[in-house]
Amino acid sequence: MKNVSLILNAILAIAVVILFVLVLGNKSTIENKQVISGNDTVRGGKLPIAYINIDSLLLNYTLAKESNESLIKKQEESRLTINSNARTLQTEMAEFQRKLENNAFLSRERAEQEQLRLQKKQQELQQLDGKLSQQLVQIQQKMSEELRDTINKFMKEYNKDKKYQMIISNTSNDNILYADKSYDITAEVTKILNERCKKK
């Protein structure tokens, strides 16, 4: 009876060792194979996730550069308009001051009328400055929306084969603290977007 118990314990110990070796031996094989769980697919140990560095994309994407140059041009035009009108107003105010000091106005009423005209002109200049600034903000918002829509539309087309389950944007390394460079598809996406821009 004792011998039978010892033999069973020995067989059990050998079976445990064999199972242990099989499980550990298969673990490394499983890690190297394609793992499928539901709709998620991991090929060669790489997750179906990618990221795009938005700062880099916008610096190198032709449409973004053209939009930025257009906005800068509009800002310069606005600044020139305001500066030109401000210089004209400054000249008129200096002339008014000189006339006032030299009693060159025919009457006090005429001096007050000129002062009111200059004050009104100053208010109009301030309103024009505000209006132009607001227009620039609206243009910038519209350009940003167009760029975002263009990129989002492209990303759906780019990923139509469902190669990635998730594509993340990364701006100034805010969203991703660390990621392997193999997940970065910025250069590829920028290249394709620029090729599409050339065709238009």
C-alpha positions as CSV (number, residue, x, y, z in Angstrom):
1,M,0.0,0.0,0.0
2,K,2.8,2.3,0.9
3,N,4.6,1.5,-2.4
4,V,1.5,2.2,-4.4
5,S,1.1,5.6,-2.7
6,L,4.8,6.4,-3.4
7,I,4.5,5.4,-7.0
8,L,1.3,7.6,-7.5
9,N,3.1,10.6,-5.8
10,A,6.1,10.1,-8.1
11,I,3.9,10.0,-11.2
12,L,2.0,13.0,-10.0
13,A,5.3,14.9,-9.4
14,I,6.5,14.0,-12.9
15,A,3.2,15.1,-14.4
16,V,3.4,18.4,-12.7
17,V,7.0,18.9,-13.9
18,I,6.0,18.0,-17.5
19,L,3.0,20.4,-17.4
20,F,5.2,23.2,-15.9
21,V,7.8,22.7,-18.8
22,L,5.0,22.7,-21.4
23,V,3.4,25.8,-20.1
24,L,6.6,27.8,-19.9
25,G,7.9,26.4,-23.2
26,N,4.6,27.4,-25.0
27,K,4.5,30.9,-23.4
28,S,7.4,32.2,-25.5
29,T,5.9,30.6,-28.6
30,I,2.5,32.3,-27.9
31,E,4.1,35.7,-27.5
32,N,5.8,35.5,-30.9
33,K,2.6,34.4,-32.7
34,Q,-0.4,36.5,-33.7
35,V,-2.8,36.9,-30.8
36,I,-6.4,37.3,-31.7
37,S,-9.0,38.4,-29.1
38,G,-12.3,39.5,-30.6
39,N,-11.7,42.1,-33.2
40,D,-8.3,43.2,-31.8
41,T,-5.3,42.0,-33.6
42,V,-1.7,42.2,-32.5
43,R,0.8,41.4,-35.2
44,G,4.4,40.5,-34.2
45,G,3.9,41.9,-30.7
46,K,2.9,45.4,-32.0
47,L,-0.5,46.8,-30.9
48,P,-2.8,48.2,-33.6
49,I,-2.3,51.8,-32.4
50,A,-0.4,54.7,-33.9
51,Y,0.1,58.3,-33.1
52,I,0.7,61.5,-35.1
53,N,2.8,64.4,-33.8
54,I,0.4,67.3,-34.8
55,D,3.1,70.0,-34.4
56,S,5.4,68.3,-36.9
57,L,2.5,67.5,-39.2
58,L,1.4,71.2,-39.3
59,L,5.0,72.4,-39.8
60,N,5.4,70.1,-42.8
61,Y,1.9,69.8,-44.3
62,T,1.7,72.1,-47.4
63,L,-1.9,73.1,-46.8
64,A,-1.1,74.1,-43.2
65,K,1.9,76.1,-44.3
66,E,-0.1,77.9,-47.1
67,S,-2.9,78.6,-44.6
68,N,-0.4,80.0,-42.1
69,E,1.3,82.2,-44.8
70,S,-2.1,83.5,-45.9
71,L,-3.1,84.4,-42.3
72,I,0.3,86.1,-41.7
73,K,-0.3,88.1,-44.9
74,K,-3.8,89.2,-43.7
75,Q,-2.3,90.2,-40.3
76,E,0.3,92.3,-42.0
77,E,-2.3,94.0,-44.3
78,S,-4.4,94.8,-41.2
79,R,-1.4,96.2,-39.3
80,L,-0.5,98.4,-42.3
81,T,-4.0,99.7,-42.6
82,I,-4.2,100.6,-38.9
83,N,-0.7,102.1,-38.9
84,S,-1.4,104.2,-42.0
85,N,-4.6,105.5,-40.5
86,A,-3.0,106.1,-37.1
87,R,-0.2,108.1,-38.8
88,T,-2.7,110.2,-40.7
89,L,-4.7,110.9,-37.5
90,Q,-1.5,111.7,-35.6
91,T,-0.5,114.3,-38.3
92,E,-4.0,115.8,-38.2
93,M,-4.0,116.0,-34.4
94,A,-0.5,117.7,-34.4
95,E,-1.8,120.2,-37.0
96,F,-4.9,120.8,-34.8
97,Q,-2.7,121.4,-31.8
98,R,-0.4,123.8,-33.8
99,K,-3.4,125.8,-35.0
100,L,-4.9,125.9,-31.5
101,E,-1.7,127.3,-30.0
102,N,-1.4,129.9,-32.8
103,N,-5.1,130.9,-32.7
104,A,-5.4,129.9,-36.3
105,F,-9.1,129.0,-36.0
106,L,-11.6,131.7,-37.0
107,S,-13.8,130.9,-34.0
108,R,-14.0,128.8,-30.9
109,E,-16.9,126.9,-32.4
110,R,-14.7,126.0,-35.4
111,A,-11.9,124.7,-33.1
112,E,-14.5,122.6,-31.2
113,Q,-15.9,121.1,-34.4
114,E,-12.3,120.1,-35.5
115,Q,-11.7,118.6,-32.1
116,L,-14.9,116.6,-32.3
117,R,-14.1,115.4,-35.8
118,L,-10.6,114.2,-34.7
119,Q,-12.2,112.4,-31.6
120,K,-14.7,110.7,-33.9
121,K,-11.9,109.7,-36.3
122,Q,-9.9,108.2,-33.3
123,Q,-13.0,106.2,-32.2
124,E,-13.5,105.0,-35.8
125,L,-9.8,103.9,-35.9
126,Q,-10.3,102.0,-32.6
127,Q,-13.4,100.3,-34.0
128,L,-11.6,99.4,-37.2
129,D,-8.7,97.9,-35.2
130,G,-11.3,95.8,-33.2
131,K,-13.1,94.8,-36.4
132,L,-9.9,93.7,-38.2
133,S,-8.7,91.8,-35.1
134,Q,-12.1,90.0,-34.9
135,Q,-11.9,89.2,-38.6
136,L,-8.4,87.7,-38.2
137,V,-9.6,85.5,-35.3
138,Q,-12.6,84.3,-37.4
139,I,-10.3,83.6,-40.4
140,Q,-7.9,81.7,-38.1
141,Q,-10.7,79.6,-36.6
142,K,-12.1,78.8,-40.1
143,M,-8.6,77.7,-41.3
144,S,-8.1,75.6,-38.2
145,E,-11.5,73.9,-38.7
146,E,-10.7,73.3,-42.4
147,L,-7.4,71.8,-41.5
148,R,-8.9,69.6,-38.8
149,D,-11.7,68.4,-41.1
150,T,-9.2,67.7,-43.9
151,I,-6.9,65.7,-41.6
152,N,-9.8,63.8,-39.9
153,K,-11.4,63.0,-43.3
154,F,-8.0,61.8,-44.6
155,M,-7.4,59.7,-41.5
156,K,-10.6,57.7,-42.1
157,E,-9.6,57.1,-45.6
158,Y,-6.0,56.3,-44.6
159,N,-7.2,53.7,-42.1
160,K,-10.0,52.2,-44.3
161,D,-8.2,48.8,-44.1
162,K,-8.7,49.0,-40.3
163,K,-4.9,48.5,-39.8
164,Y,-5.2,50.6,-36.7
165,Q,-7.8,50.4,-34.0
166,M,-6.7,53.8,-32.6
167,I,-4.7,56.7,-34.0
168,I,-3.8,59.3,-31.3
169,S,-2.8,62.9,-31.8
170,N,0.2,64.1,-29.9
171,T,0.8,67.9,-29.6
172,S,4.0,69.1,-28.0
173,N,4.3,65.7,-26.3
174,D,1.3,66.5,-24.1
175,N,-0.8,63.5,-24.7
176,I,1.9,60.8,-25.0
177,L,4.6,60.8,-22.3
178,Y,6.5,58.0,-24.0
179,A,5.9,55.8,-27.1
180,D,8.1,53.7,-29.3
181,K,9.0,55.5,-32.6
182,S,7.6,52.5,-34.5
183,Y,4.1,53.8,-33.5
184,D,4.8,57.3,-35.0
185,I,3.1,57.6,-38.5
186,T,3.6,61.4,-38.8
187,A,6.1,61.3,-41.6
188,E,4.1,58.8,-43.6
189,V,0.8,60.8,-43.2
190,T,2.5,64.1,-44.0
191,K,4.0,62.7,-47.2
192,I,0.7,61.3,-48.4
193,L,-1.2,64.6,-47.5
194,N,1.4,66.7,-49.4
195,E,1.2,64.4,-52.4
196,R,-2.6,64.9,-52.4
197,C,-2.1,68.7,-52.1
198,K,0.1,68.7,-55.3
199,K,-2.6,66.9,-57.2
200,K,-5.2,69.6,-56.5
